[in-house]
Amino acid sequence: MGYDYREAMKLENQLCFPLYAAARNVINLYTPVLKPLGLTYTQYLVFLVLWEKDGITVGELCDKLMLDSGTLSPLLKKMQQAGYIEKNRSADDDRVVVLTLTEEGRALQEKAKDVPREVGCSIDLPREKAAALYSLLYELLSAQKNGK
């Protein structure tokens, strides 16, 4: 018996669907926690990167978040208008934009310090399974990035 496209075309046989649905569900857990801070999930991801390493380029941020500059540019503009970040041209290369947190952007980290715990408590998954899932997802991302 050969390849059965009817079986392959069933939703239940698609790896993409549970990944998509689980990602949406997890992101939705962040919404009520981030809303009082005035943040979207994607803005929160940008902050996580900048709180870890301030003064990075837009290109480095794109690489870290696996997003393109077209997706991040409007978001960064809003964050700049809100007074959270500054965007400046690199002294070495005028084409490169460097992102730095303002005092307000740095202060937001203290306000957001409970977000990981609050969201983590909302996910009913044993620690070992969460660690295994984390590892598998990064393995999948790495394989895709390396073209495997």
C-alpha positions as CSV (number, residue, x, y, z in Angstrom):
1,M,0.0,0.0,0.0
2,G,1.4,3.4,-1.0
3,Y,0.9,6.9,0.3
4,D,-2.6,7.6,1.4
5,Y,-3.1,11.4,0.9
6,R,-6.6,11.2,2.5
7,E,-5.1,10.0,5.7
8,A,-2.3,12.6,5.5
9,M,-4.8,15.4,4.9
10,K,-6.7,14.8,8.2
11,L,-6.4,17.6,10.7
12,E,-5.6,15.1,13.4
13,N,-2.5,14.0,11.5
14,Q,-1.0,17.5,11.1
15,L,1.9,18.4,13.4
16,C,1.2,22.1,12.7
17,F,-2.3,22.0,14.2
18,P,-1.5,21.1,17.8
19,L,1.5,23.4,17.7
20,Y,-0.6,26.3,16.4
21,A,-3.5,25.6,18.9
22,A,-1.2,25.2,21.9
23,A,0.8,28.4,21.0
24,R,-2.5,30.3,20.7
25,N,-3.7,29.0,24.1
26,V,-0.4,29.8,25.8
27,I,-0.3,33.3,24.3
28,N,-3.9,33.9,25.4
29,L,-2.8,33.1,29.0
30,Y,-0.5,36.2,28.8
31,T,-3.2,38.6,27.7
32,P,-4.9,39.2,31.0
33,V,-1.5,39.3,32.8
34,L,0.1,41.8,30.4
35,K,-3.0,44.0,29.9
36,P,-2.6,45.9,33.2
37,L,1.0,46.7,32.1
38,G,-0.3,48.0,28.8
39,L,1.7,45.4,26.8
40,T,1.0,43.0,24.0
41,Y,2.6,39.6,24.0
42,T,5.0,40.5,21.2
43,Q,6.0,43.7,23.1
44,Y,6.7,41.6,26.2
45,L,9.0,39.4,24.1
46,V,10.9,42.5,22.9
47,F,11.2,43.6,26.5
48,L,12.5,40.1,27.6
49,V,15.3,40.4,25.0
50,L,16.2,44.0,25.9
51,W,16.0,43.4,29.7
52,E,18.6,40.6,29.1
53,K,20.8,42.6,26.8
54,D,20.1,46.3,26.3
55,G,21.7,48.2,23.4
56,I,21.2,45.6,20.6
57,T,20.5,46.2,17.0
58,V,17.2,45.7,15.3
59,G,18.8,42.9,13.3
60,E,19.9,41.1,16.5
61,L,16.4,41.5,17.9
62,C,14.9,40.1,14.7
63,D,17.3,37.1,14.9
64,K,16.6,36.5,18.6
65,L,12.8,36.6,18.2
66,M,12.8,34.9,14.8
67,L,10.8,37.7,13.3
68,D,11.4,40.0,10.3
69,S,12.0,43.7,10.6
70,G,8.7,44.4,8.8
71,T,6.9,42.7,11.7
72,L,8.9,44.4,14.4
73,S,9.2,48.0,13.0
74,P,5.6,49.1,13.8
75,L,5.9,47.5,17.2
76,L,9.2,49.2,17.9
77,K,7.7,52.5,16.8
78,K,4.8,52.2,19.3
79,M,7.2,51.3,22.0
80,Q,9.3,54.3,21.2
81,Q,6.3,56.6,21.2
82,A,5.3,55.1,24.6
83,G,8.7,56.2,25.9
84,Y,10.0,52.7,26.6
85,I,12.8,52.5,24.1
86,E,15.1,54.8,22.1
87,K,16.2,54.0,18.5
88,N,19.5,55.5,17.4
89,R,21.7,55.0,14.3
90,S,24.9,53.2,15.0
91,A,28.0,55.4,15.1
92,D,29.9,52.7,13.1
93,D,27.3,52.1,10.4
94,D,24.4,54.5,9.6
95,R,22.3,51.7,8.3
96,V,22.2,49.9,11.7
97,V,19.6,50.9,14.3
98,V,20.4,50.3,17.9
99,L,17.7,49.8,20.5
100,T,18.1,51.0,24.1
101,L,15.7,51.0,27.0
102,T,14.7,54.3,28.6
103,E,14.4,54.6,32.4
104,E,10.7,53.8,32.0
105,G,11.5,50.7,29.9
106,R,13.9,49.5,32.5
107,A,11.4,50.2,35.3
108,L,8.8,48.1,33.6
109,Q,10.8,45.0,34.3
110,E,10.1,45.3,38.0
111,K,6.4,45.7,37.3
112,A,6.4,42.6,35.0
113,K,8.5,40.5,37.4
114,D,5.5,38.2,38.3
115,V,4.4,37.5,34.7
116,P,6.4,34.3,34.2
117,R,5.1,32.9,37.5
118,E,1.5,33.9,36.9
119,V,1.4,32.4,33.5
120,G,3.4,29.3,34.5
121,C,0.9,28.6,37.3
122,S,-1.9,28.6,34.7
123,I,-0.3,25.8,32.7
124,D,-1.2,22.4,34.1
125,L,1.8,20.4,33.0
126,P,4.3,18.6,35.2
127,R,7.7,20.2,35.3
128,E,9.4,17.2,33.6
129,K,6.9,17.3,30.7
130,A,7.2,21.0,30.4
131,A,11.0,20.7,30.2
132,A,10.7,17.9,27.6
133,L,8.3,20.0,25.5
134,Y,10.6,23.0,25.7
135,S,13.6,20.8,24.6
136,L,11.6,19.3,21.7
137,L,10.3,22.7,20.5
138,Y,13.8,24.1,20.5
139,E,15.1,21.0,18.7
140,L,12.4,21.5,16.1
141,L,13.3,25.2,15.7
142,S,16.9,24.4,15.4
143,A,16.3,21.8,12.7
144,Q,14.1,24.2,10.7
145,K,16.8,27.0,11.1
146,N,19.5,24.6,9.9
147,G,17.3,23.4,6.9
148,K,17.0,19.8,8.1
